[in-house]
Amino acid sequence: MKNDLRDMFKKVTLFDALLVAILYWTTNIFFRNYSLIVILGLLVAYSTFIFNGLLTQYVLSNKKDKYQLVNLLGFIVRVAIVCGIAIAIFNHNKFNVIAYMFGYSAQFVSLILYGLSKDTDN
């Protein structure tokens, strides 16, 4: 299972790197003021994705009694980080939150591309 997780992280990292380049280029052309906020949203989504993958790996490999508590605490920490950054951005400029959410949601493109590449591997 560790090899599957490592493979998934490598492929999603590659797709995210390509996505960062594309998003930075396009937002720099059309919405220059929002390009770094979009990238921040994608980086936050990527880091919470990695954290969630590692936490899930830990919970599944260590079948202890407190796995539900660890999973719940991990969920709360991830949501608190994402929302805390969004609130800080909103307090600075309320329109930046839209760019942040766009960047955060762009992570799904990488996950879809990973799923499609995984499907073609079989």
C-alpha positions as CSV (number, residue, x, y, z in Angstrom):
1,M,0.0,0.0,0.0
2,K,2.9,2.4,0.7
3,N,4.0,2.0,-2.9
4,D,0.5,2.9,-4.2
5,L,0.5,6.0,-2.0
6,R,3.9,7.0,-3.1
7,D,3.0,6.5,-6.8
8,M,-0.2,8.6,-6.3
9,F,1.7,11.4,-4.6
10,K,4.3,11.4,-7.4
11,K,1.7,11.6,-10.2
12,V,-0.5,14.2,-8.4
13,T,2.6,16.3,-7.7
14,L,3.5,16.2,-11.4
15,F,-0.1,17.2,-12.4
16,D,-0.2,19.9,-9.8
17,A,3.2,21.3,-10.9
18,L,1.8,21.5,-14.5
19,L,-1.4,23.0,-13.2
20,V,0.5,25.6,-11.2
21,A,2.4,26.7,-14.3
22,I,-0.7,26.9,-16.4
23,L,-2.7,28.7,-13.7
24,Y,0.1,31.1,-13.0
25,W,0.5,31.9,-16.7
26,T,-3.2,32.4,-17.4
27,T,-4.1,34.3,-14.3
28,N,-1.0,36.5,-14.8
29,I,-2.3,37.4,-18.3
30,F,-6.0,38.0,-17.4
31,F,-6.1,38.6,-13.6
32,R,-2.7,39.7,-12.6
33,N,-3.7,40.7,-9.1
34,Y,-5.1,37.3,-8.3
35,S,-2.4,35.0,-9.6
36,L,-0.6,34.4,-6.3
37,I,-3.8,33.8,-4.4
38,V,-4.9,31.2,-7.0
39,I,-1.5,29.4,-6.6
40,L,-1.8,29.7,-2.8
41,G,-5.2,28.0,-3.0
42,L,-3.8,25.1,-5.0
43,L,-0.8,24.8,-2.7
44,V,-3.0,24.6,0.3
45,A,-5.2,22.0,-1.4
46,Y,-2.1,20.0,-2.3
47,S,-0.7,20.1,1.2
48,T,-4.0,19.1,2.8
49,F,-4.2,16.3,0.3
50,I,-0.7,15.0,1.3
51,F,-1.6,15.4,5.0
52,N,-4.8,13.4,4.5
53,G,-3.0,10.7,2.5
54,L,-0.4,10.3,5.2
55,L,-2.9,10.3,8.0
56,T,-5.1,7.8,6.3
57,Q,-2.0,5.6,5.7
58,Y,-1.1,5.8,9.4
59,V,-4.7,5.0,10.5
60,L,-5.0,2.0,8.2
61,S,-1.6,0.6,9.0
62,N,-1.9,1.0,12.8
63,K,-5.2,-0.6,13.6
64,K,-5.5,0.8,17.1
65,D,-8.6,1.7,19.1
66,K,-8.1,5.4,18.6
67,Y,-8.1,5.6,14.8
68,Q,-11.5,7.3,14.7
69,L,-10.2,10.0,17.1
70,V,-7.0,10.5,15.0
71,N,-9.1,10.7,11.8
72,L,-11.5,13.2,13.3
73,L,-8.7,15.4,14.7
74,G,-7.0,15.3,11.3
75,F,-10.2,16.4,9.6
76,I,-10.7,19.3,12.1
77,V,-7.1,20.5,11.6
78,R,-7.3,20.4,7.8
79,V,-10.6,22.3,7.8
80,A,-9.2,24.8,10.4
81,I,-6.2,25.5,8.3
82,V,-8.1,25.9,5.0
83,C,-10.7,28.1,6.6
84,G,-8.2,30.1,8.7
85,I,-6.3,31.0,5.5
86,A,-9.6,31.9,3.7
87,I,-10.7,34.2,6.6
88,A,-7.3,35.9,6.6
89,I,-7.5,36.4,2.9
90,F,-11.1,37.7,3.2
91,N,-10.2,40.2,5.8
92,H,-7.5,41.5,3.5
93,N,-9.6,41.6,0.3
94,K,-13.0,39.9,0.0
95,F,-12.5,39.3,-3.7
96,N,-9.3,37.3,-3.1
97,V,-11.4,34.5,-1.5
98,I,-12.9,33.7,-4.9
99,A,-9.4,33.3,-6.4
100,Y,-8.4,31.2,-3.4
101,M,-11.4,28.9,-3.8
102,F,-10.7,28.6,-7.5
103,G,-7.1,27.6,-6.8
104,Y,-8.2,25.2,-4.1
105,S,-10.8,23.6,-6.4
106,A,-8.3,23.3,-9.2
107,Q,-6.8,20.4,-7.2
108,F,-9.7,18.3,-8.5
109,V,-8.2,18.6,-12.0
110,S,-5.1,16.9,-10.8
111,L,-7.0,14.2,-9.0
112,I,-9.1,13.5,-12.1
113,L,-6.0,13.3,-14.3
114,Y,-4.5,10.9,-11.8
115,G,-7.6,8.8,-11.9
116,L,-7.6,8.8,-15.7
117,S,-3.9,7.9,-15.8
118,K,-4.4,5.1,-13.3
119,D,-7.2,3.7,-15.5
120,T,-4.9,3.6,-18.5
121,D,-2.2,1.8,-16.5
122,N,-4.4,-1.3,-16.2
